[in-house]
Amino acid sequence: MIQALPSPAAVLDRDCEQRSENGFLDNVQGSPGHRIVLFRGGRALVRDGGLAFLDPAEAAGHLPPGTVTVYLGKTIGVIHSTLPAGTDIVLKVLADDAGDLPWVPGGTFFSGFRDVGEALADADTAIFVEAQAVANWHMSHRFCPRCGAPTIPEHAGWMRRCTADGSEHFPRTDPAAIVAVVGADDRILLASNFAWEANRYSTVAGFVEAGESAEQGAVREIAEEVGVHLHTTHYLGSQAWPFPRSFMLGFVAYTDDIAAVPDGTEVREARWFSRNELQAAVLSGEAIISSRVSIARALIEHWYGGTILEPGDVADKSITDPAGTGAAPSGHATSGGRE
């Protein structure tokens, strides 16, 4: 039986039904107990290795015109030392040309998810990803795709309405299949993309096309990009990846093919690794694999059977070393469905 990837529990109740009611967002923002996540240029305000949850008094009177407000949700339980259960979290998306922000608290700075993701707690990761996805959508959908007129946010930031024809537009999520390909000899096939440095390897992924199932998309993408034909696919788990708005559907899939042929357009090289070979290549720096916040890493480590060690990892006997390398294990757990 193929075991699924672990899926973290939701940390926010998004109040999907209530947030569309008139006055809902005003009521939330009228409470001094809500907290603000600040975004600018695709980056979130962070401090002390996590998101900076601002007291509304810290931002009062400072937010410039054009700031977009989105209700992210109410905390489920105590997810953060500074956030009691039931705290409403509101996203403020500043325009890129908002100017200097001298009022932002000391010790804070704006950072992208890729820069700080591995250091974030699970709850901060979930909130960051949600905020990133909806912020990206607002910045790219300021005009109606039907007539080109400006759109305005409604439903607490989860819908934009055209000011000319009244049409309603909602955040998009584009499904993509991401696949760990395993050969008959139990080696994994990883690919190096032309967009990366030459020694970076990962699983193969691609968008699911119209009229296609996720499994069909997985089979097609693998055949197109690395010339391998799959005979079996197993769904393992998913991850929201807001760059710009992907929903990654993770599979482990099997092939009897022994030769891989890169397409030469997206894929530079496709390489088979045994567990020992991959672990040794990562430790030596010969190969760099996906970060621990990605579902790609989770799929690779699902095949591997534990945490793949990296240079500089600290010894931790609680982490298994199934390849038998004898290297010092990492203190990081398999990333599961996070990205």
N, C-alpha and C positions, 0 to 999 in steps of 0.2 A: 504493500500500500504506500502510495506517495503521500508524505506528510506535508501539509500546507505550511506556508510561512506564517509566523505569528503576526497577528494584527493588533496593534495597540488600540485601546478603548478610546472613545471620543472624550475630549477634555472640556468641550463647550457644548451647551445646549443652545442651538442657533435660533430657537423660537420662530421657526419658519412660518407658522400660521399667524402669530401675533405681530411679527415685524412689519407686515403689510398694512396693519391698521393705522388709521389716521392718528397722529399724535404719539405713536409708540416711541419713536426716536427722541422726540422732544422730552417725553417723560423720563427716558433713560438718562438723557444728558442733564436733566434737571436735578438728578440725584448726585450728591457729593461723593457717593460711594463707588461710582463707576470709575474705570481706569482707561487710559488712552494709550494706544499703540500708534506711533508716529512713523510714517513712511515718506520718503522723498527719493525720486529718481531710482526706484526699484530697490531701495535700501531701507532697512528698519533702524530705528534708534535703539541702541543696545548699551548695556553697562554691566560690569561684573560678570561677564560670561553668559548673559541672558538678555532677554528683551527688557527694555526700560518701560515699565508700566507707569505712566505719568498720572499723578493726581490732577484732576481737571483744573484745580487752582493754579497749577504750574503753567498751563497753556491758556488760561483765561485772558482774553483780550489780545492775544498774540497771533492767532491763526489768521493768515492773510486771506483775502478774497480768492475764490477759486478752489479752496480746500474742499475735498470730497470727504463726506462722512459715511461710514459703513458700520452697521451693528454686526459684530462678529459673534457674539453669544454670551451666555452666562456660564460661569465656571461650574463644573460638576465636581463637587467635593473640593478639598484643599489641594490645588495643583501647584501652588507656589507659596513660599513663605510670606509674601506680602499680599496675597490675594485670598481673602476668606471665601468659603464656599458661597456660591450665588452671586459673585461679583460680575457685573456687566462689563464687557470689554468692547470698546469702540475704537475703530480705526479712523485715523485722520491721514488723508493722502494729500500732501502738499504738492503744488505745482512745481515743476523743475526750476522755474524762474522766481521762486518765492523770496529770493534774496537771502541776506544773512539772518541767522537765528540766534541772536545773543541771549535770548531768554531760555534756551535749552539748558537743562541742569548740567552742572559740572560733572565730569567723569563719564559723560555719555558721548557716543559718536554713532554715525550712520554706517551700517555695514550690510553687505549682501549675504544671502543665505549660504552660498558656497564658501564664503570666507569664515563663517562662524558656526556652520551647521553641526560639525562634529563635536563642538564644545557645549551645545545646547542640551538642556534637559528635554525629555520627551514632550512635556506639555508645551514648552516654549517652541519646540520644533513644529508641533501641530498648529499652533497659533500663527507662527511666522509663515508657514506654507499657505494657510488659508488667507492671511492678509496679503501675501505676495500675489496669489492668484487673482483675488478680486481687485487689487490695486492695478495689476497689469491690464485687466479687462476695462476698468474705468478709463485708463489713460489712452487706450486704443479704440474706444467706442464713444467718443465725444460727439460723433456725428452719425446720423441715421444712415444705415446701409441701403435703405430704399430710396430716399430722396436727397440725402446730403445735408438736411437741416440739423441744427444743434439738438442734442439730447440732454435731458436733465435727470438726475438721480431721483428715484422714488423707492418705496418699499424698504426704507432704512438702508438704502444703498445697494439693494439686490435686484434692482430693475432700473433701466433707463428708458425714458419716454421721449419720443420724437416731438419736438415743439411745433411741427408743421402738420403731420398726418396722424399724430397720436399713437402710432404703433409702439408696442412694448418689446423691449430687448433684454435678454437675460444672459448672465455669464456663460460662456462656452467652455466645454471640456472636450478635448480631442483624444479619443482612445488610441493607444499605441501598444503593440505587442512587443515584449522584450523576452528574449529566449536564451536559456542556457542549453547549448547543444552538446549532447553526450554521445560519443561513439560506441561502437560495439565492444571496444576494449576498455571502456569506462573512462577514457580521457575526455576532457572538456575542450571545446573549440572556442577560442577567443579571438577577437578581431581588433585590428588597429586602424583607426579612422584617419583620413588625410587631415582632418581638422585638429588632430591632437599631435603631441610630440611622438616621435617614432617608436618609443618603447612603451607607450601606453596601450593597454589591452582591456577589452570589456566584452560583455555579451552583445549580441546583435539585436537591434530594435528598429521598428518602423511603424508608421501610422497605419491604422486599419482603414481601408478604403470603403467608400459607399457601397452598400449591398454585400459586404463581406463580414463573416464572423471573425472573432478574434483569433480562433484557431486557424482559419483560412489565411488570415493576414500573417500569422506567424510562419506558416509553411511557405507562403509566397516570398516574404521578406528574406528568409534564410536562403531560399533558392536563388533569389536575385542578387543578394549581396555577397554570399560566400560559396554559391554553387553546390550546396548540400541539400539532399532531399530527405525530409523527415518522414518516418513511418508512424510515430506515436508522439502525441503531445499531452502534457498534464498541466492543468492550471494550478498555480501555487499561491498566488496572492496579488495584491495590487498596491499602488502607491500614487498619490497625487504629486505631480511634479510640475510646478507652475512656471516653466520656462519654455514657451510662454504660458501654456494652458493644457499640458498633457496629463492624461490619466494612464499610467503604465500598468499593463496587464501582464503579469509575470508567468512564464511557462518554463518547465524543463521538458526537453524534447529529445528524441532518440533517432539515430541514423545508423545505417550500415555502411555508408560511404566512408572511405578512408582518405580521399583527396578533397581538399577545399580550394576553390578558385575565387580569389577576390575579384570584385567587379571592376576595380581600377578607377572607379569614379568616386565612391564614398570610402570603400575599404582598401587600404594599402596592403595589408597582410592579414592572413588568417592562419592561426597557429594552434596545434593540438598540444595540450599539456596533461601529463599525469599529475597526481597530487604532489608527489615529491618534486617534480620538475617545476610546478608552479610556485610552491613554497620557496624553493631554492632561488628561483628567478626573482621573486619579490624581495627576499632578504638581501640578495646581492645587488639589487638595483637594475638588473637586466630588464625587469618588467615592472611597470607600475599598473596597478589595477584600480578599479572604481573605488571611490571613497566609501567609508562606512555608513554614510547617511543615505546611500542609494540602494534601490531595489536591485540594481545590477550586482552590487557586492553581496547582497543577501542571497541572490540566486547562485552566485559562484560559491559562497560558503555553504549553501544547502548541499550542493554537489560534493564539496570538500569534506563536509561532516563536522565542521567546527570553525573556529576563528583562524583566518590566515594571518600569520605574523608579519609585521613590518619592521624595518630597521628602527631601533630605538624603543621597541615595545618593552614594557616592564614585566618581569617574571610574575606569573600568577598561576599557581597549580590548579586553579579551578577551571582553567580553559584547556580544552583538549587539544592534542596535537596528533590527529589521526594519520598524518603522513609519516609520522615517526622520524621527524627531522631532528628532534632533540633540542630545538631552538627554544628560547625563552618565550612562553606564551604571552599573548596580549591581554591587557585589562579590559578590552572592549568586547562586548557581546555581539553576536551576529545582528546586523542592522534590521533584520526582519522586513516589514513592509514600508519602512521609512525611506524617504528620499529627500 
